[in-house]
Amino acid sequence: MVGLTKIAMEWLQDPLSWLFVASVVFVEFSKLFVEFCIGDFIPWLSWADPQGINVRLRAARAALDQFIDKIIDEHMKRGRNPDDVDADMVDDMLAFLPEARTKKAAGDGGDDLQNTLHLTRDNIKAMIMDVMFGGTETVASAIEWAMSEMMHCPDDLRRLQQELADTVGLGRNVDESDLDKLPFLKCVIKETLRLHPPIPLLNHENAEDCAVGGYSVPRGSRVMINVFAIGRDANAWKDADAFRPSRFMEGEGEAAGVDFKGGCFEFLPFGSGRRSCPGMALGLYSLELVVAQLAHGFNLALPDGMAPSELDMHDVFGLTVPRATRLCVVPTPRLTCSLVADDDAAHQA
């Protein structure tokens, strides 16, 4: 990360380099979020920063600030209103930033909310960061793990593809309205989240003194909940380390009544209670739709005649516990229709 701030500033002048800079910064943050920091355990040594973590954090944060500032500045320059067809989330937030409101938005006086609620630039940057880290890397990692587990267990992939063929047909791709009609897809997603939760360690702080399991936990203590280990607990799950989506299937599996909404404490991929993940619904929608479209749209094979049992299923420690090696598959089209929708034809239909 040495010189990252200077490099990012130079590269952000070229829009084609944005994604590369973002990926470098995201990877660095993913490492720093879970880096062992001696100051967390011996507070009086935190000022010394013997591992150089604070230096890396400042450099990564500065680079990320420049990246997000570039996004905000570009949106302010184009000056779109939230009601415009091509407006996005950033345009919506800029409507509440006094210095960014367009003349049209500022002069109509018809929106009481915009006149009473004001955001700062830092507020908007914080929300963009939440979306970037909470809504991209976690979903991408879960998609890769879902496809990896099914490539490792091809019988489950074939069962999902048969369900998709029976329900959707091979004449079109999956859309949002199909998701609630695909029970085995739901089971695949649940089993993926059990073995590979989006955030394996949930970080909390208790508000009051309490006793847990005979241990006294003073107020303000950092409490880390290992949902990765809970999801693989042999006392709570049969064949805990095996990928077996049918365990959640109604009338077939022993865990059919278990859900991830926070009431079943053996299955907490999104946490529980008031501090549970606020993006659960959006994340699930993205995860289900992408996995369904990949499984339905393509026949997938491992490269170079690799057997499913030879697929590397190791992970690496990080914010989202990603695969140690990227999943590589050979796709061939499975549908009888085009995989790319024709917008004009769709509108005419």
C-alpha positions in Angstrom: 0.0 0.0 0.0 3.1 2.3 -0.1 2.3 5.2 -2.3 -1.3 4.0 -2.9 -2.8 7.4 -2.3 -0.6 9.0 -5.0 -1.1 6.2 -7.4 -4.9 6.3 -6.9 -5.0 10.0 -7.6 -3.1 9.6 -10.9 -5.0 6.6 -12.1 -8.4 8.1 -11.2 -7.8 10.6 -14.0 -8.5 7.7 -16.4 -12.0 6.3 -15.9 -10.9 3.0 -17.3 -8.7 2.5 -14.3 -11.4 3.0 -11.7 -12.3 -0.6 -11.4 -8.6 -1.6 -10.9 -8.1 1.0 -8.2 -11.3 -0.1 -6.5 -10.4 -3.8 -6.5 -7.0 -3.0 -5.0 -8.5 -0.9 -2.3 -11.3 -3.5 -1.5 -8.8 -6.3 -1.2 -6.6 -4.2 1.1 -9.6 -3.3 3.3 -10.8 -6.9 3.4 -7.4 -7.9 4.8 -7.2 -5.0 7.3 -10.7 -5.6 8.6 -9.6 -9.0 10.0 -5.9 -8.3 10.6 -4.6 -9.3 14.0 -3.8 -6.0 15.7 -1.9 -6.2 19.0 -3.5 -2.9 20.1 -6.9 -4.6 20.2 -5.7 -7.0 22.9 -3.1 -4.8 24.6 -4.5 -1.3 24.4 -1.5 0.5 25.9 0.6 -0.7 22.9 -1.8 0.6 20.3 0.0 3.9 20.0 3.2 2.2 18.9 1.6 0.4 15.9 4.4 -2.2 15.7 2.7 -4.0 12.8 2.1 -0.8 10.7 -1.6 -1.4 10.5 -2.5 2.2 11.2 -0.3 3.4 8.4 -1.9 0.9 6.0 -5.4 2.0 7.2 -4.7 5.7 6.6 -3.4 5.0 3.1 -6.3 2.7 2.2 -8.8 5.2 3.6 -7.3 8.1 1.7 -7.3 6.1 -1.6 -10.9 5.1 -1.0 -11.9 8.7 -0.2 -10.5 9.8 -3.5 -12.3 7.1 -5.3 -15.7 7.9 -3.8 -15.0 11.7 -4.2 -14.6 11.0 -7.9 -18.0 9.3 -8.0 -19.7 12.1 -6.2 -18.1 14.8 -8.3 -19.1 13.1 -11.5 -22.7 12.9 -10.3 -22.7 16.5 -9.2 -21.3 17.5 -12.6 -24.0 15.8 -14.6 -26.7 17.2 -12.2 -29.5 14.7 -12.6 -32.7 14.8 -10.6 -33.8 11.8 -8.6 -36.9 11.6 -10.8 -34.9 11.2 -14.0 -35.1 7.8 -15.7 -31.3 7.2 -15.6 -30.8 8.5 -12.0 -29.2 6.2 -9.5 -28.7 5.9 -5.8 -26.0 8.6 -5.7 -28.3 11.0 -7.5 -31.0 10.3 -4.9 -28.7 11.1 -2.0 -27.3 14.2 -3.7 -30.8 15.6 -3.7 -30.4 16.1 0.1 -26.9 17.7 -0.2 -27.6 21.5 -0.3 -24.6 22.4 -2.5 -25.4 19.7 -5.0 -29.1 20.2 -5.6 -29.9 21.2 -9.2 -31.8 24.5 -9.8 -34.9 22.5 -10.8 -34.8 20.5 -7.5 -34.0 23.5 -5.4 -36.5 25.9 -6.9 -39.7 23.8 -7.1 -40.2 23.8 -3.3 -42.6 20.9 -3.6 -40.6 18.3 -1.6 -40.8 18.9 2.1 -38.4 16.1 2.8 -35.6 17.6 0.8 -36.2 20.9 2.5 -36.0 19.5 6.0 -33.5 16.6 5.6 -29.9 17.6 4.8 -27.0 15.2 4.2 -23.3 16.1 4.3 -20.7 14.8 1.9 -19.4 12.5 4.6 -22.9 11.1 5.1 -23.1 10.2 1.4 -19.6 8.8 1.4 -20.4 6.6 4.4 -23.5 5.2 2.7 -21.6 4.5 -0.6 -19.0 2.6 1.5 -21.7 0.5 3.1 -23.0 -0.5 -0.3 -19.5 -1.2 -1.6 -18.4 -3.4 1.2 -21.7 -4.8 2.5 -23.4 -5.3 -0.9 -20.8 -6.3 -3.3 -18.0 -8.4 -1.9 -20.3 -10.5 0.4 -22.7 -11.3 -2.5 -19.9 -12.0 -4.9 -18.2 -14.4 -2.5 -21.5 -16.2 -1.8 -22.2 -16.7 -5.5 -18.8 -18.2 -6.1 -19.2 -20.5 -3.2 -22.7 -21.6 -4.3 -21.5 -22.5 -7.8 -18.3 -24.1 -6.4 -20.3 -26.4 -4.0 -22.6 -27.5 -6.8 -19.6 -28.1 -9.2 -18.2 -30.2 -6.3 -21.5 -32.0 -5.9 -22.9 -32.3 -9.5 -26.0 -34.2 -8.4 -27.2 -31.1 -6.7 -26.5 -29.0 -9.7 -28.4 -31.4 -11.9 -31.4 -31.4 -9.5 -31.5 -27.6 -9.5 -31.2 -27.4 -13.3 -34.1 -29.9 -13.6 -36.2 -27.8 -11.2 -35.4 -24.8 -13.3 -36.3 -26.6 -16.6 -39.6 -27.8 -15.2 -40.6 -24.5 -13.7 -39.2 -21.9 -16.1 -38.6 -23.9 -19.3 -35.7 -23.7 -21.6 -37.2 -21.0 -23.8 -36.3 -18.1 -21.5 -34.1 -17.1 -18.6 -35.1 -16.8 -15.0 -36.6 -13.6 -13.8 -37.6 -12.3 -10.4 -41.1 -13.7 -10.5 -39.8 -17.2 -10.7 -37.8 -17.2 -7.5 -40.6 -18.1 -5.1 -41.5 -21.1 -7.3 -38.0 -22.7 -6.9 -37.9 -24.5 -3.5 -34.6 -26.4 -4.2 -32.9 -23.2 -5.2 -33.8 -21.8 -1.8 -32.3 -24.9 -0.2 -29.1 -24.4 -2.2 -28.8 -20.8 -1.0 -29.5 -21.8 2.6 -26.8 -24.5 2.6 -24.3 -22.2 1.0 -24.9 -19.6 3.7 -24.7 -22.3 6.4 -21.2 -23.4 5.2 -20.0 -20.0 3.9 -21.7 -17.1 5.8 -21.2 -13.7 4.2 -19.4 -12.4 7.3 -18.0 -15.3 9.4 -17.3 -13.2 12.5 -20.0 -10.9 13.8 -18.5 -8.1 16.0 -20.7 -6.7 18.8 -20.4 -4.8 22.0 -22.5 -5.5 25.1 -24.4 -2.5 26.5 -24.7 -3.9 30.1 -22.7 -6.1 32.5 -23.9 -9.7 32.1 -22.9 -13.3 32.8 -22.7 -15.9 29.9 -21.9 -19.5 30.6 -20.5 -18.7 34.0 -18.3 -15.9 32.7 -18.6 -12.3 33.8 -18.7 -10.0 30.7 -18.3 -6.3 31.7 -20.2 -3.6 29.8 -18.4 -2.4 26.7 -16.6 -5.7 26.0 -16.1 -6.7 22.4 -18.1 -9.8 21.7 -17.3 -11.8 18.5 -19.8 -14.4 17.4 -18.3 -17.1 15.2 -21.2 -17.9 12.9 -18.8 -19.9 10.7 -18.2 -22.4 13.5 -21.9 -22.4 14.6 -23.0 -23.4 11.0 -20.6 -26.3 11.1 -21.3 -27.5 14.7 -21.8 -31.3 14.7 -24.1 -31.0 17.7 -26.6 -28.8 15.8 -26.2 -30.3 12.2 -26.2 -33.8 10.8 -23.3 -34.2 8.4 -22.2 -30.7 9.4 -19.3 -30.4 7.0 -21.2 -31.8 4.0 -22.9 -29.7 1.3 -26.4 -31.2 1.4 -29.2 -28.7 0.3 -31.9 -31.4 0.7 -31.6 -31.1 4.5 -33.7 -27.9 4.2 -36.3 -29.4 1.8 -39.8 -29.5 3.1 -40.9 -33.1 3.8 -37.4 -34.4 3.0 -34.8 -32.9 5.3 -34.3 -32.8 9.0 -33.7 -29.0 9.0 -36.8 -28.0 6.9 -38.1 -25.6 9.6 -34.8 -23.8 10.1 -34.5 -20.3 8.7 -31.9 -17.5 8.8 -34.1 -14.6 10.0 -32.5 -14.6 13.4 -34.8 -16.9 15.4 -32.8 -20.1 14.9 -29.5 -19.6 16.7 -27.8 -22.5 15.0 -28.1 -20.6 11.7 -27.2 -16.9 11.8 -25.6 -15.9 8.5 -27.1 -12.5 8.8 -27.0 -12.1 12.6 -30.0 -11.6 14.8 -32.1 -9.0 16.5 -31.8 -5.2 16.0 -28.2 -5.5 14.8 -28.9 -8.1 12.1 -27.9 -7.3 8.5 -30.1 -4.5 7.1 -29.3 -5.6 3.5 -30.5 -9.2 3.9 -33.4 -8.9 1.5 -31.4 -7.2 -1.2 -28.5 -9.6 -0.8 -30.7 -12.7 -0.9 -32.4 -11.4 -4.0 -29.1 -10.8 -5.8 -27.7 -14.2 -4.7 -30.8 -16.2 -5.7 -31.2 -14.5 -9.1 -27.6 -14.8 -10.2 -27.2 -18.4 -9.1 -30.5 -19.4 -10.8 -29.5 -17.6 -14.0 -26.1 -19.2 -14.1 -27.4 -22.7 -13.4 -30.3 -22.3 -15.9 -28.5 -20.5 -18.6 -25.4 -22.8 -18.9 -24.2 -26.3 -18.7 -21.1 -26.0 -16.6 -18.0 -28.3 -16.7 -14.7 -28.2 -14.9 -11.7 -27.5 -17.2 -9.2 -30.0 -18.6 -11.4 -33.0 -17.6 -11.0 -32.3 -13.9 -13.1 -34.5 -11.7 -15.5 -32.8 -9.2 -13.6 -34.4 -6.3 -10.4 -32.7 -7.5 -11.8 -29.2 -7.2 -10.0 -27.1 -4.6 -12.5 -26.2 -1.9 -10.1 -24.5 0.5 -10.8 -21.0 1.8 -8.6 -18.2 3.1 -9.2 -16.1 6.2 -10.6 -12.7 5.4 -13.6 -10.4 5.8 -15.7 -12.9 3.8 -13.6 -16.0 3.8 -13.3 -16.3 0.0 -12.0 -19.3 -2.0 -8.3 -19.8 -1.9 -8.4 -20.1 -5.7 -10.8 -18.6 -8.1 -13.5 -20.9 -9.5 -12.9 -21.7 -13.2 -15.6 -23.5 -15.2 -16.4 -24.0 -18.9 -19.9 -22.8 -19.7 -22.0 -23.9 -22.8 -25.4 -22.3 -23.5 -28.3 -24.4 -22.3 -31.3 -22.4 -23.4 -33.0 -22.3 -26.7 -33.3 -18.5 -26.6 -30.8 -15.8 -26.7 -29.0 -15.1 -23.3 -29.0 -11.4 -24.0 -32.4 -9.8 -23.9 -33.5 -7.6 -26.8 -34.9 -4.5 -25.2 -36.8 -3.4 -28.2 -38.5 -6.8 -28.6 -39.3 -6.9 -24.9 -41.0 -3.5 -25.1 -43.0 -4.5 -28.1 -44.1 -7.7 -26.4 
